[in-house]
Amino acid sequence: MRTPFAIPSFVVAVMAISTAVSAPAAQIAAPDALPVPGSMRYGTYSVADGRFEPILAANVGIGPDVLFDTITGCPAYYFGVVGLPGDSIEMIDEAAFPDRGCRTPQGTEEINGYTWEYCNLDNAGYFDATLRFYHDTVACQGPSSWPVAECGYLLTGLPDGGCWNVTVDLSCGFECVLPQTSGAGPQGTIGFSVQYLTPTTLVGPVLGTNLQASCIGLGTVDSFELFDTAGYVGCLDFGQTPKARADFRSTFHASPVDVEAVHGTAPGDVICLQAKDDLRPGHATDFVLLDPTASGNDVYVLLVSTGAPVSRPMSSSFTSWTLQPTVTPPNPIVVVSFMGSSYTLSVPSNAPACAFFTAQVVRVVGPPSPANVAAASNGLLVHL
């Protein structure tokens, strides 16, 4: 065990560190666990806008599903600090998403939001951090692809001066597709990390607890990894001390099962289309859209066509009605016009199970026709 960094007398637990491989030259002090001071404050960070709002904003883009949650109903006792400037350390934890839907085994989930909790006891005003998601990770080893993450996001202007619960909105073009347990490497878990970029000695994630079994997330191990710029540093845990558990309190928000957004690059692709419930034969779901240039008299056309998952080019041809060239009309299965910001689609009860289809919305000026398309949404690849 390394000598813990000297911190104030209210330290309640010291974490153990093991080094499965040789540590690099940089000397990293063993993290300690400090009591969480005061109550959590809340906020939402929009990746699309690059802006933090000090409220938990209701956003059309997040969810509707939750795949992993170690925050709701779970007490917060401690947060972990490294004891050196945060910009030199990446802290990586693990989680697992249960296999569900038609894409199992070797299934995937689309993450459109992430909530985590941290404490930063500095009072500089604001600081920056990097959020990363990895395709896999193994306890006391880390991700097989490190330092290359599946998805990474720079979060600027996060608040300090206390403890915060922050929901990061990844919708409308910043979603991350990650494996379910059957497709996430030998441990069946994905990796996630936050690297606190502003130098400080009292910043770190709020940690989980052993006191409630329901607060121990699927696939988690009572440890997390430290990496610096040279690579793996060590595997950290509490040694089964009461209360504290070396898990980052987190929630992963996801699109409905077997739904994935496909975003184009054409200038007219400005509408954000999302499904707000599972699409299953015999059920109805709302398609919700966010159109930043909408006017009150706009008419939209919902287009649904059959297609195969291999037809997913990342380019757009919105004047041909769809992001999916191989499923372009003349034979779409649904063409329906509507006004407003949502449309409820009833999936026929005789729709084939595990069939793929694509959905898109276009805004038209004049009678609905490809010639009158003014703007388009992303496509939704749906596996019934």
FIDRENFI-187829 format. One record per residue (C-alpha): x, y, z. Coordinates in pm, whole numbers, padded with zeros to 5 digits, always signed. Example, Ala and Ser with C-alpha at 12.3 -4.5 7.8 and 13.67 -1.06 7.14 Angstrom:
BEGIN
+01230-00450+00780
+01367-00106+00714
END
This chain:
BEGIN
+00000+00000+00000
+00125+00343-00083
+00132+00620+00169
-00193+00816+00137
-00184+01179+00040
-00203+01405+00343
-00555+01545+00369
-00762+01701+00648
-00856+01510+00960
-01206+01431+00839
-01077+01146+00621
-01279+00837+00704
-01123+00566+00488
-00807+00502+00295
-00814+00306-00027
-00573+00027-00111
-00378+00025-00435
-00237-00270-00625
-00028-00249-00937
-00088-00536-01174
+00180-00392-01400
+00475-00169-01330
+00374+00187-01254
+00514+00461-01477
+00759+00715-01346
+00486+00952-01231
+00414+00894-00863
+00042+00874-00795
-00079+00893-00436
-00340+00643-00322
-00686+00802-00329
-00874+00862-00009
-01245+00878+00062
-01385+01195+00210
-01737+01250+00340
-01972+01410+00092
-02021+01763+00224
-02378+01893+00216
-02649+01798-00031
-02613+01744-00404
-02679+02030-00641
-02815+01949-00984
-02750+02053-01342
-02765+01952-01707
-02484+01973-01959
-02578+01989-02327
-02302+01853-02549
-02476+02003-02853
-02463+02352-02699
-02141+02308-02500
-02312+02462-02202
-02396+02374-01842
-02726+02484-01687
-02754+02476-01305
-03090+02299-01316
-03195+01946-01400
-03357+02043-01728
-03633+01832-01879
-03494+01739-02219
-03678+01564-02496
-03363+01387-02601
-03268+01181-02295
-03407+00831-02245
-03671+00702-02224
-03493+00391-02097
-03247+00355-01810
-02992+00076-01848
-02784+00122-01534
-02855+00326-01221
-02659+00339-00896
-02792+00682-00795
-03170+00662-00754
-03262+00566-00399
-02898+00514-00302
-02725+00710-00025
-02408+00908-00093
-02141+00892+00177
-01803+00952+00022
-01618+01087-00276
-01275+00980-00397
-00981+01214-00442
-00648+01135-00603
-00443+01392-00415
-00262+01526-00721
-00370+01770-00992
-00666+01612-01166
-00542+01687-01516
-00286+01405-01491
-00528+01127-01391
-00804+00935-01568
-01025+00731-01336
-01203+00438-01508
-01493+00232-01372
-01712-00042-01522
-02081-00117-01585
-02287-00376-01770
-02607-00347-01971
-02840-00649-01967
-02903-00828-02294
-03246-00744-02432
-03432-00713-02757
-03363-00860-03098
-02995-00775-03110
-02886-01037-02857
-02642-01202-02837
-02371-00957-02939
-02619-00676-02890
-02573-00302-02855
-02743-00011-02684
-02754+00354-02787
-02666+00582-02493
-02820+00928-02520
-02751+01059-02172
-02523+01001-01874
-02562+01116-01514
-02280+01114-01260
-02200+01279-00931
-01880+01445-00820
-01747+01679-00556
-01507+01964-00627
-01427+02162-00313
-01233+02433-00490
-01388+02774-00546
-01229+02878-00872
-01575+02912-01027
-01573+02648-01298
-01357+02367-01433
-01338+02132-01731
-01351+01754-01759
-01341+01483-02025
-01603+01206-02027
-01512+00883-02207
-01694+00558-02282
-01498+00241-02367
-01619-00064-02556
-01491-00295-02280
-01289-00298-01960
-01154-00553-01713
-01108-00490-01343
-00749-00409-01247
-00651-00393-01615
-00870-00133-01780
-01002-00104-02137
-00835-00310-02409
-00836-00007-02641
-00699+00251-02394
-00631+00536-02463
-00871+00516-02759
-01231+00544-02637
-01547+00448-02821
-01681+00800-02750
-01530+01103-02579
-01671+01441-02480
-01507+01758-02351
-01727+01919-02084
-01642+02283-02022
-01766+02515-01750
-01869+02255-01491
-01934+02402-01147
-01714+02350-00842
-01761+02465-00482
-01946+02154-00363
-02105+01831-00479
-02303+01807-00802
-02533+01567-00985
-02488+01640-01358
-02683+01486-01645
-02496+01502-01976
-02735+01525-02273
-02593+01331-02570
-02902+01343-02788
-02937+01480-03140
-02609+01362-03284
-02381+01279-02992
-02520+00938-02894
-02279+00653-02820
-02346+00292-02918
-02207+00047-02660
-02230-00331-02613
-02462-00528-02393
-02306-00787-02162
-02272-01052-02432
-02067-00827-02653
-01840-00630-02421
-01521-00830-02392
-01419-01104-02147
-01573-00937-01840
-01892-00836-02020
-01863-00475-01908
-01815-00137-02069
-01574+00119-01927
-01647+00480-01843
-01426+00753-01707
-01408+01116-01610
-01079+01301-01625
-01088+01625-01427
-00880+01865-01633
-00841+02162-01401
-00562+02109-01147
-00705+02060-00799
-00647+01822-00509
-01006+01798-00383
-01205+01672-00679
-01336+01324-00753
-01641+01107-00817
-01905+01038-00555
-01875+00670-00465
-02120+00387-00414
-02208+00185-00107
-02208-00177+00009
-02501-00120+00245
-02776-00177-00012
-02762-00462-00262
-02986-00270-00503
-02723+00005-00522
-02453-00230-00657
-02472-00199-01033
-02473-00488-01278
-02120-00596-01366
-01948-00367-01116
-01643-00467-00917
-01548-00298-00590
-01253-00122-00751
-01160+00122-01025
-00847+00194-01226
-00614+00492-01249
-00436+00583-01571
-00199+00869-01636
-00053+00981-01967
+00194+00692-01961
-00068+00421-01904
-00199+00201-01625
-00113+00309-01271
-00310+00089-01036
-00632-00080-00925
-00801+00083-00628
-01046-00043-00369
-01155+00001-00007
-01074-00347+00115
-01440-00420+00192
-01473-00139+00445
-01828-00066+00560
-02037+00181+00361
-01786+00286+00097
-01763+00100-00236
-01528+00194-00518
-01801+00248-00779
-01881+00580-00941
-02246+00667-00879
-02383+00680-01233
-02691+00646-01451
-02690+00551-01820
-02991+00677-02019
-03074+00503-02345
-03294+00503-02652
-03573+00241-02661
-03462-00115-02710
-03331-00184-03062
-03357+00178-03177
-03055+00362-03313
-03029+00713-03457
-02849+00754-03789
-02737+01112-03854
-02666+01260-04194
-02433+01539-04295
-02639+01736-04548
-02716+02100-04456
-03089+02028-04454
-03064+01761-04184
-03154+01986-03892
-03451+01810-03730
-03392+01574-03438
-03623+01270-03441
-03655+01033-03146
-03873+00745-03037
-04006+00772-02683
-04120+00414-02624
-04039+00062-02739
-04163-00019-03088
-04329-00359-03079
-04600-00522-03291
-04942-00427-03158
-04821-00125-02960
-04808+00250-03018
-04519+00485-02961
-04464+00857-02989
-04212+00993-03234
-04095+01328-03097
-03908+01584-03300
-03710+01895-03223
-03691+02141-03512
-03486+02452-03432
-03613+02641-03737
-03978+02540-03712
-04271+02774-03756
-04624+02722-03633
-04763+02626-03973
-04508+02366-04073
-04625+02034-04211
-04420+01722-04148
-04424+01388-04321
-04330+01069-04138
-04171+00815-04369
-04128+00451-04268
-03978+00189-04494
-03845-00161-04456
-03471-00205-04470
-03171-00400-04355
-02925-00293-04083
-02632-00311-04325
-02775-00014-04514
-02655+00266-04286
-02444+00519-04475
-02348+00828-04277
-02445+01064-04554
-02780+01209-04639
-03004+01263-04937
-03302+01427-04775
-03461+01529-05105
-03511+01158-05178
-03707+01130-04851
-03467+00911-04655
-03118+00853-04519
-03130+00495-04642
-03074+00479-05021
-03157+00109-05046
-03499+00164-04891
-03589+00480-05080
-03951+00488-05204
-04145+00430-05435
-04262+00163-05187
-04247+00295-04829
-04482+00121-04590
-04593+00445-04418
-04620+00800-04552
-04829+01020-04324
-04840+01396-04275
-04896+01573-03944
-04843+01903-03765
-04688+01968-03425
-04388+01820-03249
-04491+01455-03220
-04669+01173-03397
-04806+00850-03251
-04739+00547-03467
-04935+00227-03410
-04728-00073-03507
-04952-00337-03670
-04997-00648-03459
-04906-00863-03758
-04573-00688-03813
-04297-00950-03830
-04094-00989-03513
-03734-00871-03531
-03786-00699-03867
-03587-00385-03941
-03737-00064-04063
-03622+00294-04094
-03813+00607-04001
-03751+00968-04092
-03940+01296-04080
-03922+01569-04343
-04060+01923-04330
-04237+02022-04651
-04342+02353-04797
-04658+02303-05001
-04810+01966-05092
-04619+01665-04952
-04374+01555-05218
-03997+01511-05248
-03976+01827-05453
-04113+02034-05164
-03889+01901-04886
-03741+02191-04686
-03558+02002-04411
-03514+01651-04278
-03443+01465-03956
-03198+01196-03872
-03311+00846-03951
-03412+00592-03687
-03307+00234-03750
-03560+00022-03562
-03552-00350-03494
-03906-00453-03395
END
